[in-house]
């Protein structure tokens, strides 16, 4: 069978080489451990982007170029991947993400009113970051916790059955 | 947070027990016996025959016969074959796969092992939505333990059969729940669905023959292989056997998960299991299977929840995610929420979908603002009818059906907005 991908070739190992850049040696080692799990190393790209973003907070143009080299694909191709997915950020973010689900089940149980109140509480609009770079507030499409509405994802943790007081307290406790 | 189903059956009966998520706890409950039986006593054809005979329908939304899907995998090939487990649960209103992963990860792994033996697959990729960080952690922990104890890897349970399982996290794209969008994403690309044919059984993950099934579909398999197709058929209807995990959300007293036989009446689920609408209010409409599925009005709640009955009412079971809306609800606002979602999530590949989803959203938002016209309602129905079936994947259908359903049963809500020049439902949920 003729493969319709052009990027299936495995590249030379570069793990031992210390290079300047944003991706730490530890993360690089984790990415290389992911690569061998897939038939072609590009299969590890989403996992790699998660690893990098958890270290650097966002995926900068420099990071894209560094990763593109590691994965042996064109930086524009890689940037196309980054821009496709809501969870990858191309610009600096707050130290924490607070995302309120506003899809139907949550909206029926007051999620939009909650988000509006939190906008007022933090003094930012949904999609913006507080001036102290502490929190990026945003709405999110369905989080898959519909019975426990309203729901807010703070970084990687779900907070369910929320009311305004508890939501405010959660945000106030973030450093 | 522990959210086990309020009503359990064979899939979820041990979910309240923490140890069920460990190898020892799972084996103590009879776990991995079906996989051992499959690998040591059954041929792949026998397994596929049993699964076909059980009538198990895929639980990811399309309801395709799972055994038939497995039978499409090529037998004579030198290429590596793969299984792909779709854990991208993103259909608004659906939240069942999450609990199956968190509370029953070995039940899923056992289903994968049986699927791998039946299809000759050397590896499974579990594609789990990026937001499910905790479920992904639970899944990985269970996989690691299964490797340590010899239930995955080389020579599974001393049978000579080998199988690997790899977890990949998605990154926030609903379209990656579509099986070929998922495959593209799995390969590290933008999750844009592929043209079919070729189907995944011919050209799947990394170009190799692959079978893609939902988490719940795989989780039923050990029960069917362990206890037989006839046992499975005691649950559900003749055409839709087995149980499923219904998720109920929205305006109900007891929202949550309920494992019930397919064919359970919608009114029983809403009024008995989810205990009806708070404040003694009446039901206005119910989405029966995730927001892609056309809404049903209050007069149709006697429908048995199985595709053969739902299709007669121009809707489908989808993922079994039931969203209940009470009498205060503005159905134009519902259309705004749903159409915004599809506009936001369209991958943009096909013109009809990319333009159609945005256009439908603009129209319903205009109607909700009170600036819509009679013609807008006509055009809305026209677009919804024309994007359906016109694209390379079912996303455009999923965007079209809810609008068609809302216009079919609640057209007067739209007309009142136009006539009054404002929303006539002041008590409705906030937009």
Interface residues (C-beta under 8 A of the other chain):
Chain A: X1 X3 X4 X5 X8 X37 X38 X39 X40 X42 X43 X44 X45 X46 X47 X49 X50 X71 X80 X81 X84 X85 X86 X87 X88 X102 X103 X104 X105 X107 X108 X109 X110 X112 X113 X116 X140 X141 X142 X143 X144 X145 X146 X147 X148 X149 X153 X156 X157 X158 X160
Chain B: X1 X3 X79 X80 X89 X90 X91 X92 X93 X94 X95 X97 X98 X129 X130 X131 X132 X133 X134 X166 X168 X169 X170 X171 X172 X173 X174 X185 X186 X187 X188 X189 X190 X191 X203 X205 X206 X207 X208 X247 X248 X249 X250 X251 X255 X256 X257 X287 X291 X321 X323 X325 X329 X333 X334 X337 X338 X341 X344 X345 X347 X429 X430 X431
